[in-house]
Amino acid sequence: MTLIGELALWVALLMAVWATMASYAGGYYHRGDLIESGTRAIYATFAMVVLASIGLWTALLTKDYSLEYVAGHISTNMPSAYIFTAFWSGQQGSLLFWELILSMYATVALLTSRRRSPELIPWAAGTLGAILVFFLATNAFKANPFVRLDWLPVDGKGMNPQLQSPGMAIHPPNLYLGYVATAVPFAFAVAALITRKMDTDWLAIVRRWALVSWFFLTIGIVLGMWWAYVELGWGGYWAWDPVENSSFLPWLSGTAFLHSIMIQEKRGMLRKWNVVLVVVSFLLAIFGTFLTRSGVVESVHSFAQSPVGTWFATFFFICLAVTIYLVATRLRDLEARAELESMISREAAFLYNNLLLCGIAFAILWGTLFPVISEWVRGTKITVGPPFFNTVNVPLGLLLLALTGVGPLIAWRRASVSNLKRQFLVPAIAGVVVLVALALSGMRAGYALIAYGLCGFVATTIFQEFRKGVSARRHIHGEGFAAAFVHLIARNRRRYGGYVVHAGIVMLFAAFAGLAFKTQHDVSLLAGQAYEVRDPYGHNWKFVSQGTSMSETLNRITMGVSLETWRDGKRVGLITSEKRQYLDSQKNPLFQPSTEVGIMTTPKLDTYVVLAGVAQNDQAELSITFNPLVMWVWIGGFVMMIGGLIVMWPQAERRRAQAGYTSVMLPAREIAAEVPAGV
Amino acid sequence: MKPRTKFLIGGGLVLGVAVYLMATSIAQTGTYYLTPTELTAKLDTDPSFRSTGVRVGARVVPGSIQRAPGGEEYAFRVTDGARTLPVIYRGIAPDTFTDSVDVVVEGRMGTDGTFRATTLLAKCASRYESAPTRPKYQQTPGYQAARGATHA
């Protein structure tokens, strides 16, 4: 099966080469037979990549240690679930995983859009084929997962214990699903630029795939945060590490695109800008993949340095050059069909939203690359850390949060005073009330106060929208509360799904603001000793060490300590933190010891205990962190995912035709008020 | 004034503030990232550099890690091959901190020539992967010769 797998990888490469040549040639000479052949070659590439993947999975699950990849990534005594996920835990396998997703996406995208946009198909298929050629060639020539060792190891080297976690099993696939999905809008953007056809069907395809990318990137990033929080044991979930940043960048540009595309749909504006965003998202995804694999930037979680770096850099610059040429030669086709009419309008709000998202992305890119840039310019490496990213991004992020409340409610074209008053009076009061209440209760951190005030404002705007919509439905259709609520969302998925996403964003911002109040304490405790401390809310905590223990299980030796925990004199439970040493089947230690964090979670506060080590006479060295509101990061992420699902859920054709924008549910006087004066 | 111009002015303001924040925070929080050799060279030419916080990337000298009894103080040496630097670090060391790993220490050079680190980051050359290595006995010339004879 491994032999078939390797063969399939090479055949896939040939198929992708054919797909590219046949599609482009067919598009150029308008030859239907070549176009058909090229599209089919994409499907064949997908089939071959599936076969190659089955080959690698078979080698892993049958523990064929003659393969370098298998011997390097698993060991006999590992749980099978992680043997399965070892497929994407290394350089070679994860490249194959990229191709698996990309060829699948390409197949689905071509199948679903060939009838509606036949002129775009050859160019999109050719571009997708070209991307596949690059990845398959890199995989086959530079990082082949089927390379054999000239000796047979008794056992493999196992998987890093930090990767043996459910979070790590599902975080990379989601991130890859998100990264790779940027290739489809890119391919269709290239196709539209070449054919100069940028109609509503094109918009629909690009928007759908941008949404898929955004959805999976969101899940991937939040899972990555969760994994870092529970697995790495440094007390936080985001460190502005280059690898984290590189997953965040395409998310930011994708988010900007999902907003600005609405302006193009409604008003025919921002046509150049949207193409640029599509291209930038793809380039950032390639750049992120390059960054994680090349060793260009120092990161605590990069892959081993490898020769694929130069290949990725070359590919990146080719894509950049081609798209710059295409956009530059087609500027006239991309002229806007309308102009901005007023600064107090939805268009302006969305423009600022885009400006901020791109500003944040640029600042993050700049900070990530600053060591490289400063070495070029001044000859010495200068690194910037979390203080840089926070100084720049906190104010920009807060402005963005404010726009989250303004954008969806302000009128198109030109907002009237009555529109502003009707939509924003109550939310603004709510925001100020939250701010004042918190300030009076003793909160003194400036940015946090502003953040909670804005959270109050945005949350109220969302609540107000749902309340208005539900009561209108109950009024018109005589539905009950629950039915009205469900129908409201179901009939206007884009709008109300968007609000659900925004609700998730509010929760995230509330949680981020909680970071301002995080406290950490380093403690050494003998068995029976107690440590008393106050948390950020002013509660009194007491931790009593129950002593250290040691145990041996299947593939690890575990050293642990338990703390009996009391809050305000009431016992709240036991927190256990462990240090684990993983072993191979011959009991040899594998990797460095790893930490299992003890976390006690409540909606208000996480109590986070890390066993740093055990000194002589069994004294446990601990780090105890009070992390306010962390739970809301995970809840917020989940809410965003649900919102994304609502927006993405396919609507039946008939319904889509019926569902006008807001007209279905708003009573007549509301509609009259929505339409600006003079129209 | 046209709304477009107004928007551009507003956008320019926002971007201006962002660039200002970036520039000032790089000036305030940017840290030199040096090797022990570069750090020594800098200190030789400019002794006042001692008061500047820097990050030093180097490898831990095997066997040099000493842990103060009971406390959380580590004394160790790092090297880039040419220069070796003694380091003292107080705090919790990461799991990956052992002999011969690449570390990044952040702190200041003391007057006694010892580097006082406030943060310690350790990284494996390949953190998530470890290449399979031949058992010792298989690396001997005798084994290779015998293997060559049977497999040729």
Contacts between the chains, C-beta under 8 A, distances in Angstrom:
chain1	res1	chain2	res2	distance
A	65	B	132	7.8
A	68	B	131	7.7
A	68	B	132	6.5
A	71	B	132	4.0
A	72	B	129	6.0
A	72	B	130	6.7
A	72	B	131	5.5
A	72	B	132	5.3
A	73	B	129	7.0
A	89	B	128	6.6
A	89	B	129	7.9
A	90	B	128	7.4
A	90	B	129	5.4
A	91	B	129	7.4
A	149	B	132	6.6
A	151	B	134	6.1
A	151	B	138	6.3
A	151	B	147	7.9
A	153	B	132	5.2
A	154	B	135	8.0
A	156	B	132	6.9
A	157	B	130	4.6
A	157	B	131	7.3
A	157	B	132	5.6
A	158	B	130	7.9
A	160	B	127	7.0
A	160	B	128	5.0
A	160	B	129	7.7
A	160	B	130	8.0
A	162	B	128	8.0
A	163	B	128	6.3
A	233	B	95	7.8
A	234	B	94	7.9
A	298	B	33	7.8
A	298	B	57	7.3
A	298	B	104	7.3
A	298	B	123	7.8
A	300	B	121	6.4
A	300	B	123	5.4
A	300	B	127	7.0
A	301	B	127	6.1
A	301	B	128	7.0
A	302	B	127	7.4
A	303	B	126	7.4
A	303	B	128	6.8
A	303	B	129	7.1
A	304	B	125	7.0
A	304	B	126	3.6
A	304	B	128	8.0
A	304	B	129	5.4
A	305	B	125	8.0
A	339	B	3	7.7
A	339	B	4	6.4
A	340	B	3	4.6
A	340	B	4	5.1
A	340	B	7	5.9
A	341	B	3	5.9
A	342	B	3	5.3
A	343	B	3	5.5
A	343	B	6	5.0
A	343	B	7	6.3
A	343	B	10	7.1
A	348	B	3	7.3
A	348	B	7	6.0
A	351	B	7	6.0
A	351	B	11	7.5
A	352	B	10	7.2
A	352	B	11	7.3
A	352	B	14	7.2
A	355	B	11	5.1
A	355	B	14	6.0
A	355	B	15	7.2
A	356	B	14	6.9
A	359	B	14	6.7
A	359	B	15	6.1
A	359	B	18	4.8
A	362	B	18	7.9
A	363	B	18	6.3
A	363	B	22	5.7
A	366	B	22	6.4
A	367	B	22	7.8
A	370	B	26	6.9
A	370	B	30	7.2
A	371	B	33	6.1
A	374	B	30	7.8
A	380	B	32	5.9
A	380	B	33	7.7
A	380	B	34	7.1
A	380	B	38	7.4
A	381	B	32	7.1
A	381	B	33	3.8
A	381	B	34	7.3
A	382	B	26	7.6
A	382	B	30	4.6
A	382	B	31	6.7
A	382	B	32	5.8
A	382	B	33	6.5
A	383	B	30	7.0
A	383	B	31	5.6
A	383	B	33	4.7
A	383	B	55	6.0
A	384	B	25	7.4
A	384	B	26	5.8
A	384	B	29	6.1
A	384	B	30	5.1
A	384	B	31	7.7
A	385	B	29	6.4
A	385	B	31	7.2
A	387	B	25	6.4
A	387	B	28	7.6
A	387	B	29	4.1
A	388	B	22	7.5
A	388	B	25	4.7
A	388	B	26	6.2
A	388	B	29	5.3
A	388	B	30	7.2
A	391	B	21	5.6
A	391	B	24	7.7
A	391	B	25	4.0
A	391	B	29	7.5
A	392	B	18	6.3
A	392	B	21	4.7
A	392	B	22	5.3
A	392	B	25	6.3
A	395	B	17	7.4
A	395	B	21	6.9
A	396	B	14	7.9
A	396	B	18	6.1
A	399	B	14	7.4
A	522	B	72	6.7
A	522	B	91	7.2
A	522	B	92	6.6
A	524	B	70	7.1
A	524	B	71	7.9
A	524	B	72	7.6
A	579	B	95	7.8
A	590	B	130	7.8
A	591	B	130	7.2
A	592	B	95	4.9
A	592	B	96	4.7
A	592	B	97	7.8
A	592	B	98	6.1
A	592	B	124	7.7
A	593	B	95	5.3
A	594	B	95	5.5
A	595	B	95	5.8
A	610	B	92	7.4
A	612	B	72	7.3
A	612	B	92	4.0
A	612	B	93	7.4
A	613	B	92	7.7
A	613	B	93	7.8
A	615	B	69	7.2
A	615	B	70	5.5
A	616	B	69	6.3
A	616	B	70	6.8
A	619	B	70	6.5
A	621	B	72	6.0
A	621	B	92	7.1
A	623	B	92	5.5
